[in-house]
Amino acid sequence: MISNSERHFLDHWADQKSGPRWKYYVQFTIAWTVVSFLVIFFLTKLFTNAWETGGNSIIILFITASAITGFLATHFTYTLSDKRYKRIIEREKEKNKLNV
């Protein structure tokens, strides 16, 4: 039996997967890049004086690190969600075979 949270996940993931994979990656890589940049920016502003010692070149480093982090977060999210989706579908197929 599929729980409500699993049903919601299946509907949501089917909607996300309906389009091309590259669109998913572009959209969520940009979103995760912005989030990771803001986190890195505020943490370094709060706890270090890297902005005074690094100058303008530090922002290029942070943008690069944020883009890499954004891509990796998107890739891992996609991979884990796809595995979860397939696992739920397979589990339900097995239950249906046993019930027949």
DADARA-V744351 format. One record per backbone hydrogen bond with DSSP energy under -0.5 kcal/mol. NH is the residue of the N-H (numbers start at 1). CO is the residue of the C=O. Records with the same first field share a line. If there is no record, write none. Layout:
NH = CO / CO
//
This chain:
7 = 3
8 = 4
9 = 5
10 = 6
11 = 7
12 = 8
13 = 9
14 = 10
15 = 11
16 = 12
17 = 13
18 = 14
19 = 16
24 = 20
25 = 21
26 = 22
27 = 23
28 = 24
29 = 25
30 = 26
31 = 27
32 = 28
33 = 29
34 = 30
35 = 31
36 = 32
37 = 33
38 = 34
39 = 35
40 = 36
41 = 37
42 = 38
43 = 39
44 = 40
45 = 41
46 = 42
47 = 43
48 = 44
52 = 49
53 = 49
54 = 50
55 = 51
57 = 54
58 = 55
59 = 56
60 = 56
61 = 57
62 = 58
63 = 59
64 = 60
65 = 61
66 = 62
67 = 63
68 = 64
69 = 65
70 = 66
71 = 67
72 = 68
73 = 69
74 = 70
75 = 71
76 = 72
77 = 73
78 = 74
79 = 75
80 = 76
81 = 77
82 = 78
83 = 79
84 = 80
85 = 81
86 = 82
87 = 83
88 = 84
89 = 85
90 = 86
91 = 87
92 = 88
93 = 89
94 = 90
95 = 91
96 = 92
97 = 93
98 = 94
99 = 95
100 = 96
//
